[in-house]
Amino acid sequence: MSESDEGVPRPQRAIVTSASAAYIQRGDGKVLLVHHAGTGYWVAPGGKTDEHETPFQCCEREAREETGVPVTPGRLLVVQWLPGGQLGTYKNPYPCHLFLFAATIAPQDVDRIQVPERELLGWKWVDPDHAPALMDGTNAALFTAALKVMSGAAAAPVYLEGRHAPTAVPAVE
């Protein structure tokens, strides 16, 4: 607890972070995944926002940093709320909103992809239906929700809490 100017205790503000990732799909339908060195799993290119950076800006920057080529984010597909603490293979000290955007890479850049050493172990184009099997449970849920949006089976954006969609959405009055 911290104190206000009047000496009255007030709760400290919760720290919440944001992260963004890019769902990049080629013309043949395959999606781009990167092999995360820290977890050993395959994920969509992305990462945490920098200070004063929007999730959209973060998606463009992180995807470019993780692929070595320009990436153009588009529509928002999924928002996933991740609580702080241990969730699957990830340990995050703070709660986090994760935004997954549809994104594109120019055709001339597809063969120029290069991932940063030590952070990522590699990259590959994968059939979207096989991608969740390469991921940890949290990213598999995120990616599965994106597949539903991309196929037209769900409207964008899908909202997840942890690994699951809420079972009920409270009415707005």
N, C-alpha and C positions, 0 to 999 in steps of 0.2 A: 504494500500500500504506500502511496505517496500522499503528501499533504497539499491541500489547496492553499491559496494565499491567506485564508482565514484560519489555517491550522486544522481544518476538518479533514480527516482521512478520506481519500478517494481511491477507488480501485485503479491499478495501473492498466494502461491500455494494452489490449492483446495485440501481439504482433501477428499479422497475417501476410503471407507472401503470395505471389502469383508466379505462374510459369505458363509457358506456351509451347505448343508443338505443331508440326506441319504434317498434314496428311497429303503426301505428294503421290499422285497417280499418273503413270505414263499412258500414252495412247493405247497400248495393248492391254490396259487394265491393271497391270502390276503396280504395287506400291513400294515406295522406298523405305527401307528400314536401316538403322545404324546399330552396330553391336557395341553396347555400353560396357566400357572396361570395368567400371565400379561394381556392376551387378552381374555381368556376364550374360544379360538378356538382350534381346533385340527390341528396339523401341523406335517410335517416330522421332525424327530430328527435332530437338527443342531444348529448353532449359528455363532457368529462372529469370524473371525480369530484373533489369537494373533499376536503380532509383530514378523516379520520374519517367519511367518508360511504360507505355501502354502494353497490354497483352498482344495487340496486333503488331506493334513495333518490335516486341520481343520475339514473336514468331518469325518475322523477317530476318532479324539479326541472328538469332540462335540457329535457324535453319541454314542460313548462309555460312555461319562459322562452322557448322558441323558437316557441311557438304562441300564447301570451298567454291560454290557457284551462287549467282543471284537466285533468290527464291521470292516468288510473289504470292503473299497470302491472299486468300479470298474470304468466302463466307465462313462464319463460325459454325462448327458441326456439333461440338460437345463441350460442356462445362462440367468439370469433375471437382467436387469438394473433397479434399484430403485432410483428415484430422492430423494434428501434431502427434509425434511419437512414431512408433514402429508400425508400418503398414506393409506387409509382405517383405520384400527385400529392401525397402526404402526406410530410412530413419530420418525424419524431418522434425527438427525441434519446434517448428511452428506450423499451424494450419496453413493450407495452401489451396488456392483456386487454380486449377489447371485448365487451360483453354486449348482446344484442338481446332485448328483452322484448315480448311481445304487450301491447298497451295499448288503452285506450278513452278516448273523449271523449264526454261526455253529448250526446245529440242536440240539446239547446237551445244547445250551445256550438259546434256545427259551423260555423255562419255567423259566429261572432265571432272566428275565428282572425286573429291579427295577429302578424307576425314582427318581431323587432327590426331596426331600421335599421342599416346598415353590416355587420352580421354575416350577415344573410340577405337575399337579393334578392327572395324571394317564396315562395309555397307553392301547391300544387295537389293535387287528388285524381287519381290515376292508376290505370289498369288494372294490376293487379299483374304481369301478364305483360310489360307494356311498361316497367316501372320499371327493370330492370337496364340497359336500353339508354341510359338517361339518366345513369347513374352511372359513376364510375371503376371500374377492375377490382376493387379491393379491396372497395368497397361493393357492387358487383354480385354478387360471390361471397357476401358476407354475406346479401344480400337473396334471392338464389337459394336458399340453404340454408333461409332462413325460409319461402320459398314451398313448398318440399318438406315442411316440417313442417306448415304450415297446410293443405296438401292431403291430408295423411295418408301421403305417400310416404316420410317419414322420421320417426323418433322424436325427440322433443325431450329434451335439447338436442343439436343438432349441434355438433361441434367442428371448427374450421378452424385451420390454421396458415398464416398469410399469407393466400393466396387459395384454398388447397386443403385438403380433408379429408386427414388422414393416411392413407397407403395401408395401414398395418398398425398395430395397437394391441398393444403388448407385453402378454403375459399377466401377471396379478398372481399372485405365488406366496406 
